[in-house]
């Protein structure tokens, strides 16, 4: 439960400026934490920091536990090992070239590893890390190494004997890929070393990190491979059921996400052990967690594999309160935010109310022609997180340019503003609301248009690319929003 009025920003690590073609856990991250402190913010929300798989989506991870190698700051690594390697710095661009960045970053990390792996293998911190993370690190490193050996093919195209975890092929590749497996352990060691230093610095400035936990995993993941009994796959690890949501007023055919759904009965038989380890790891990394698609714990939509749309699916009961009583303590529950957007249900509302979790409100959803729209600020409860928009929305400026005349009039009438200052008026409406936590995407603080949008749901190409310019701190709009934080008593 949220207890005090605070203001935060939404900015993913990848969007930070810097020299490596993508944001990292280096100098720019520390500088941004300083900027947040100076401007009165106390929460920094990010997207998942997992080792991203298909299309570099942070919501399609190769592992539920592994960190993203692209966020490792190379300059920090070079200093740590006193290496005289030349950083292949790139000119800052407004968008990330993932193909270029991935190839360059992984090659440079491998160059470091080739120089230091003998010393690292005898390093007490590295040995301790491997021992403490053995529950996921071993099979992640083997899976990632074997995947590389096959040219990056997805799980469904891997040899059947590997998919079935037959002992002969596992032993053979553990020996054959021994150095590559060590490399993947090394990059996870470096990620989590840098993550700890980053989080400590942010926390010392009185800022909490709000992480994002997707409820579902990618099919192409080492977790589905290693724990196949917990997911909707058959003995050959072929998908049998897919996750999604049914048709609604946003889509006539619903959304078919392609992730496997959980076999909750198997999770319960194992006392939710995998989920408990996943939650503990997230709570170890973040001060707060936003759980994406929280409704899936109350009930979930499952669609037969091979379906072209989500129309032919059905609702199934989720684990509900039994899950949370088994997995989280009361103090841990106080660090959870429920993403409850979209069509609600009695089961979802009852679960959130029983757990006393804060839900989410988004101003871009508030101004349709319907009465009783709970995204309007006068309906808010205090235990709520309000956004102008999320990573799945257009930027505020881009959205205002796209709404029709009737909706624009409703926004003007509500905010008592003219067309020239609606952007600031909507941020003010969020900041002035009773919601304890107000989070504004950095694009909205900077007043950026549609080109700075982070993601368009249901699309594959062109997402997760936006990067912030290095001179963000001199943007005059930052001062306008910072002043609102003071006026509406959200500053620390």
Buried (B, 14 or more C-beta within 10 A) or exposed (E): EBEEBBBBBBBBBBBBBBBBBBBBBBBBBBBBBBBBBEBBBBBBBBBBBBBBBBBBBBBBBBBBBBBBBBBBBBBBBBEBBEBEBEEEEBEBEEEBBBEEBBEBBBEBBBEBBEEBBEEBEEEEEBEEBBEEBEEBBBBBBBBBBBBBBEEEBBBEEBEEEBBBEEEEBBEEBBEBBEEBBBBBBBBBBBBBBBBEBBBEBBEEBEBBBBBBBBBBBBBBBBBBBBBBEBBBBEEEBEBBBBBBBBBEEEBEBBBBBBBBBBBBEBBEEEEBBBBBBBBEBBBEBBBBBBBBBBBBBBBBBBBEBEBEBBBEBEEBEBBBEEBBEBBBEEEBBBBBBBBBBBEBBEBBBEBBEEBEBBBBBBBBBBBEEEEEEBBBBEBBEBBBBBBBBBBBBBBBBBBBEEBEEEBBEBBBEBBEBEEEEBBBBBBBBBBBBBBBBBBBBBBBBBBBBEEBBBBEEEEEEEBBBBBBBBEBEEBEBBEBBBEBBEEBEBBE
